[in-house]
Amino acid sequence: MKNNVLIVGASGGIASALIEQYCNEGAQVFAVSRAPAADVFQSENVSYHQLAEQNDKSISNFVRQLAKQDVTLTTVVITTGFLHRDSDGIHPEKRLEDVSEHALAAYFETNSIIPALWLKHLVNIMSKEGSTLVCLSAGVGSISDNGLGGWYGYRASKAALNMLVKTASVAQSRPSLPFYRLEWRSGNLVIRSNITSASSTSRLFISLLLPCYFWEWCSVLISP
């Protein structure tokens, strides 16, 4: 069975590493991102699709296009998510007084709603012979493990994602389509949080090494 892989959020560090590894293994990769194609790993095995807006309509149209091309997916990794968004002035809240409607809406749209919409549409084109769908989450989305507080919007949106994936896995009840959420803890969050206290050399080192570590760590789970 041909390994058709979809990577959502393809311009990120983790996604780029996944795309490169899947291409090296001979898989056909469909890469989706809001960013230009220049920001995505280039290979003849990569079919790039830029979705300026990832909403119900655009995601539905994209999935229908794949279906019309008789594409059946064996692996999907949804990597969309953010902690900081400097362009919108959004940063993790330290106090309850820092919570804003604007930031909460942005966190939930990107970290919860968009992955849920992808889940909704993708189940119809996943291989029934064995496939895997993965959403990247965060350990700070755990209610029971929250002993520090803060990061209200990010924590809540990741907790919502965890519940959405859990509920989808129960609703599907298909052994051929397992759902996973991979939670990031400690230093593994550096790539996605753009920690500014590290030196430029340290950020480069982390950005180069962590995606490779991620691939080795989760490749067994992601393989259908």
KATAJO-V823342 format. One record per pair of residues at least 24 apart in sequence whose C-alpha atoms are under 6 Angstrom apart, sorted by sequence separation. I is the first residue (numbers start at 1). J is the second residue. If there is no record, write none. Layout:
i=I j=J
i=I j=J
//
This chain:
i=3 j=27
i=4 j=28
i=5 j=29
i=6 j=30
i=7 j=31
i=8 j=32
i=9 j=33
i=6 j=31
i=16 j=41
i=11 j=39
i=11 j=40
i=81 j=110
i=81 j=111
i=137 j=181
i=139 j=183
i=112 j=157
i=131 j=176
i=132 j=177
i=134 j=179
i=136 j=181
i=137 j=182
i=138 j=183
i=139 j=184
i=107 j=153
i=111 j=157
i=130 j=176
i=131 j=177
i=132 j=178
i=133 j=179
i=134 j=180
i=135 j=181
i=136 j=182
i=137 j=183
i=138 j=184
i=139 j=185
i=134 j=181
i=128 j=176
i=104 j=153
i=108 j=157
i=112 j=161
i=72 j=125
i=73 j=126
i=74 j=127
i=72 j=126
i=73 j=127
i=72 j=127
i=75 j=131
i=94 j=150
i=74 j=131
i=75 j=132
i=76 j=133
i=77 j=134
i=78 j=135
i=79 j=136
i=93 j=150
i=75 j=133
i=77 j=135
i=93 j=151
i=92 j=151
i=5 j=73
i=4 j=73
i=7 j=76
i=4 j=74
i=5 j=75
i=6 j=76
i=7 j=77
i=8 j=78
i=9 j=79
i=3 j=74
i=5 j=76
i=8 j=79
i=9 j=80
i=132 j=224
i=131 j=224
i=130 j=224
i=83 j=193
i=17 j=211
i=14 j=211
//
